[in-house]
Amino acid sequence: MPIRELSSGATVSYADEGSGRPIVLLHGVAMSSAFFERNVADLARGQRVIAMDFRGHGSSPYVEGGHTVAQYARDVRALIMDMHLADVVLVGWSMGSLVAWDYLRQFADDARVAGVVIVSQGPSDLIQADWPHGIADDAELHAYLSAMQADARGFLAEFLPTMFHTAPDEATQARLLDDICRAGANTGTLILADQTVQDYRPDIPGFGVPHLLVWGSDEQVGKLAAAGWLQASLPRAELHVFESSGHCPMWEEPDRFDALVSAWVASLD
């Protein structure tokens, strides 16, 4: 994939295929754009598809600092501005959804974003007294961070199969694991900590751009109840639940995912 130096100071790798309305694919925490590899070519038949690796992830070069959701959102904005994109649809999977929401929070007056697709991500991953739909409480988060520091590859190897309704074969899991381990323990730990303590619940009702919500019914990472909360709280949202998917519906049911996203993007016109 080509490498681009952004005006935000990040250097990122990205795929860029097709023509038409730009769709920017945003991956999950400590993951990479490899999780969209089953989608890029199909989506690019009707749109321009840009799949980036966040700074320090995947094929993007290692960098000290900047590993926060807010900075990743500024990197996405720099990519959009530097590439002169307009009428963009942000497609966030897992933490990538938080990056999309942080973009909307930081740049509320930016008319470049026409819509947002949220894949398997609630407004907060931290379990709190008034939010039982997260993935970890304070003690569990601390345990995850300690495990990342002690043995990042081992931690991610155990986590990887839990993201699927039907886990990929061993060779595919090994390839994905090699790719996501490029981020390293320190980058992975920093962004895991920062993204888990984010809470976009106060912001969600004010996000007026159209949202498409896509969830797997066999969600073992987040909670499906968070999708219902989002559907009720966002001003303009529709929810689709994929029955044969876990945390990665774009991977497990790519044909359905690509058709749904393409039709929804077309409807924005």
C-alpha positions as CSV (number, residue, x, y, z in Angstrom):
1,M,0.0,0.0,0.0
2,P,1.2,3.6,-0.6
3,I,2.5,5.7,2.2
4,R,1.3,9.3,2.7
5,E,2.7,12.0,5.0
6,L,-0.3,13.9,6.4
7,S,-0.4,17.6,7.4
8,S,-1.3,16.3,10.9
9,G,2.3,15.0,11.2
10,A,1.3,11.3,10.8
11,T,2.6,9.0,8.1
12,V,0.0,6.4,7.1
13,S,-0.4,3.6,4.7
14,Y,-3.7,3.3,2.8
15,A,-5.4,1.5,-0.1
16,D,-7.2,3.7,-2.6
17,E,-9.5,2.1,-5.2
18,G,-12.4,3.0,-7.4
19,S,-14.1,6.3,-8.1
20,G,-17.2,8.1,-6.9
21,R,-18.2,9.2,-3.5
22,P,-15.3,8.5,-1.1
23,I,-15.7,5.9,1.6
24,V,-13.0,5.9,4.3
25,L,-12.6,2.6,6.2
26,L,-11.4,2.9,9.8
27,H,-10.2,-0.2,11.6
28,G,-10.4,-1.3,15.3
29,V,-8.0,-0.9,18.2
30,A,-4.6,-2.4,17.6
31,M,-6.0,-3.9,14.4
32,S,-5.4,-2.9,10.7
33,S,-7.1,-2.3,7.4
34,A,-6.6,-6.1,6.7
35,F,-10.0,-6.6,8.3
36,F,-11.6,-4.9,5.4
37,E,-9.7,-6.9,2.8
38,R,-12.9,-8.7,1.8
39,N,-14.7,-5.5,1.2
40,V,-12.5,-3.0,-0.6
41,A,-12.7,-4.4,-4.2
42,D,-16.5,-4.9,-4.1
43,L,-17.2,-1.5,-2.5
44,A,-14.9,0.1,-5.1
45,R,-17.2,-1.0,-7.9
46,G,-19.5,1.9,-7.1
47,Q,-17.5,4.2,-4.8
48,R,-14.0,5.4,-4.2
49,V,-12.7,3.3,-1.2
50,I,-9.8,4.5,1.0
51,A,-8.8,2.0,3.7
52,M,-6.1,3.5,6.0
53,D,-3.9,2.1,8.7
54,F,-3.9,4.4,11.7
55,R,-0.5,5.8,12.7
56,G,1.7,3.0,14.0
57,H,-0.7,0.3,12.9
58,G,-0.5,-2.3,10.1
59,S,1.8,-1.0,7.4
60,S,2.0,2.5,8.7
61,P,5.4,3.3,10.2
62,Y,6.0,3.2,13.9
63,V,5.7,6.6,15.6
64,E,6.1,7.8,19.1
65,G,3.1,9.7,20.5
66,G,-0.3,10.6,19.1
67,H,-2.0,7.4,20.1
68,T,-5.3,8.8,21.1
69,V,-8.7,8.6,19.5
70,A,-8.8,12.3,19.2
71,Q,-5.5,12.4,17.4
72,Y,-6.5,9.6,15.1
73,A,-9.6,11.7,14.2
74,R,-7.3,14.6,13.4
75,D,-5.3,12.3,11.2
76,V,-8.4,11.2,9.3
77,R,-9.4,14.9,8.8
78,A,-5.9,15.6,7.5
79,L,-6.2,12.6,5.1
80,I,-9.6,14.0,3.8
81,M,-8.3,17.5,3.4
82,D,-4.9,16.6,1.9
83,M,-6.6,14.3,-0.6
84,H,-9.3,17.0,-1.3
85,L,-12.2,14.7,-0.6
86,A,-15.8,15.8,-0.2
87,D,-19.1,14.1,0.6
88,V,-17.2,11.5,2.5
89,V,-18.8,8.5,4.3
90,L,-16.8,7.3,7.3
91,V,-17.0,3.6,7.9
92,G,-15.8,2.8,11.4
93,W,-15.4,-0.7,12.7
94,S,-15.0,-1.1,16.5
95,M,-12.7,1.6,17.6
96,G,-12.8,3.1,14.2
97,S,-16.4,4.1,15.0
98,L,-15.1,6.1,18.0
99,V,-12.6,7.8,15.7
100,A,-15.6,8.8,13.4
101,W,-17.5,10.2,16.3
102,D,-14.5,12.1,17.6
103,Y,-14.2,13.6,14.1
104,L,-17.9,14.7,14.4
105,R,-17.2,16.1,17.9
106,Q,-14.1,18.0,17.0
107,F,-15.2,19.3,13.6
108,A,-18.9,19.8,14.0
109,D,-19.1,22.4,11.2
110,D,-17.2,20.2,8.6
111,A,-19.6,19.6,5.8
112,R,-17.2,17.1,4.2
113,V,-18.7,14.1,6.1
114,A,-22.1,13.1,4.5
115,G,-22.7,9.9,6.6
116,V,-21.3,7.5,9.1
117,V,-21.4,3.7,9.2
118,I,-20.9,2.2,12.7
119,V,-19.9,-1.4,12.8
120,S,-20.0,-3.2,16.2
121,Q,-19.3,-0.4,18.5
122,G,-21.2,1.3,21.3
123,P,-20.7,4.8,22.6
124,S,-18.4,3.6,25.4
125,D,-16.4,0.5,26.1
126,L,-16.1,1.2,29.8
127,I,-18.7,-0.5,32.1
128,Q,-20.1,2.1,34.4
129,A,-22.9,2.4,37.0
130,D,-25.2,3.9,34.4
131,W,-23.7,2.0,31.4
132,P,-23.7,-1.8,31.6
133,H,-23.2,-2.2,27.9
134,G,-19.4,-1.8,27.8
135,I,-16.8,-4.5,27.4
136,A,-14.7,-3.9,30.6
137,D,-14.8,-2.3,34.0
138,D,-11.9,-0.6,35.6
139,A,-10.3,-3.8,36.9
140,E,-10.8,-5.7,33.7
141,L,-9.2,-2.8,31.7
142,H,-6.2,-2.8,34.0
143,A,-5.9,-6.5,33.5
144,Y,-6.0,-6.1,29.7
145,L,-3.4,-3.4,29.7
146,S,-1.1,-5.5,31.9
147,A,-1.6,-8.5,29.6
148,M,-0.7,-6.3,26.6
149,Q,2.5,-5.2,28.2
150,A,3.5,-8.7,29.4
151,D,2.8,-10.5,26.1
152,A,1.0,-8.5,23.4
153,R,1.1,-11.3,20.8
154,G,-0.3,-13.8,23.3
155,F,-3.0,-11.5,24.4
156,L,-4.1,-10.7,20.8
157,A,-3.9,-14.4,19.8
158,E,-6.5,-15.2,22.5
159,F,-8.6,-12.2,21.6
160,L,-8.7,-12.7,17.9
161,P,-11.0,-15.7,17.6
162,T,-13.5,-14.2,20.0
163,M,-14.3,-11.6,17.3
164,F,-15.9,-14.1,15.0
165,H,-19.1,-16.2,14.9
166,T,-17.1,-18.7,12.9
167,A,-13.3,-18.2,13.4
168,P,-11.1,-18.1,10.2
169,D,-8.9,-21.1,9.5
170,E,-5.6,-21.2,11.4
171,A,-3.5,-19.9,8.5
172,T,-5.8,-16.8,8.1
173,Q,-5.7,-16.2,11.9
174,A,-1.9,-16.4,11.8
175,R,-1.7,-13.9,9.0
176,L,-4.1,-11.5,10.7
177,L,-2.2,-11.9,13.9
178,D,1.1,-11.1,12.3
179,D,-0.4,-8.0,10.8
180,I,-2.0,-6.6,13.9
181,C,1.1,-7.3,16.0
182,R,3.0,-4.8,13.9
183,A,1.6,-2.1,16.2
184,G,3.6,-3.5,19.1
185,A,2.9,-3.6,22.8
186,N,3.3,0.1,23.6
187,T,1.2,1.5,20.8
188,G,-1.5,-1.2,21.4
189,T,-1.5,-0.5,25.2
190,L,-1.8,3.2,24.8
191,I,-4.6,3.2,22.3
192,L,-6.5,0.4,24.1
193,A,-6.4,2.5,27.3
194,D,-7.5,5.7,25.6
195,Q,-10.3,4.3,23.5
196,T,-11.8,2.3,26.4
197,V,-12.3,5.3,28.6
198,Q,-14.0,7.4,25.9
199,D,-17.7,8.1,26.3
200,Y,-19.6,9.6,23.5
201,R,-23.1,9.3,25.0
202,P,-23.4,13.0,25.6
203,D,-22.5,13.7,22.0
204,I,-24.6,11.1,20.2
205,P,-27.9,12.9,20.2
206,G,-26.3,15.9,18.5
207,F,-24.8,14.0,15.6
208,G,-27.2,14.9,12.8
209,V,-25.5,13.2,9.9
210,P,-27.2,9.9,8.8
211,H,-25.9,6.8,10.5
212,L,-26.0,3.2,9.4
213,L,-25.5,0.7,12.3
214,V,-24.3,-2.8,11.5
215,W,-24.0,-5.5,14.2
216,G,-23.5,-9.2,14.4
217,S,-26.0,-11.2,16.5
218,D,-23.2,-13.3,18.0
219,E,-21.4,-10.3,19.5
220,Q,-18.9,-11.5,22.1
221,V,-16.8,-8.3,22.3
222,G,-19.3,-5.6,22.7
223,K,-23.0,-5.9,23.6
224,L,-25.9,-5.9,21.1
225,A,-27.9,-3.8,23.6
226,A,-25.6,-0.9,22.7
227,A,-26.9,-1.0,19.2
228,G,-30.4,-0.5,20.4
229,W,-29.3,2.5,22.5
230,L,-27.6,4.1,19.5
231,Q,-30.7,3.6,17.3
232,A,-32.9,5.3,19.8
233,S,-30.4,8.1,20.6
234,L,-29.1,9.1,17.1
235,P,-31.4,11.5,15.2
236,R,-31.0,9.6,11.9
237,A,-30.1,6.0,12.2
238,E,-31.1,2.6,10.9
239,L,-29.9,-0.7,12.4
240,H,-29.1,-4.0,10.7
241,V,-28.2,-7.2,12.6
242,F,-26.3,-9.9,10.8
243,E,-27.3,-13.3,12.1
244,S,-24.2,-15.2,11.0
245,S,-21.6,-12.7,12.4
246,G,-19.9,-11.8,15.5
247,H,-17.8,-8.6,16.0
248,C,-16.7,-8.6,12.3
249,P,-19.8,-8.7,10.1
250,M,-17.9,-7.0,7.2
251,W,-15.5,-10.0,7.3
252,E,-18.0,-12.9,8.0
253,E,-20.8,-11.7,5.7
254,P,-19.0,-9.5,3.2
255,D,-21.4,-9.8,0.3
256,R,-24.3,-8.7,2.5
257,F,-22.3,-6.0,4.1
258,D,-21.0,-4.5,0.9
259,A,-24.4,-4.5,-0.7
260,L,-26.0,-2.9,2.3
261,V,-23.3,-0.2,2.6
262,S,-23.3,0.5,-1.2
263,A,-27.1,0.9,-1.3
264,W,-27.1,3.1,1.8
265,V,-24.4,5.3,0.5
266,A,-26.3,5.7,-2.8
267,S,-29.4,6.6,-0.8
268,L,-27.6,9.6,0.6
269,D,-27.8,11.3,-2.8
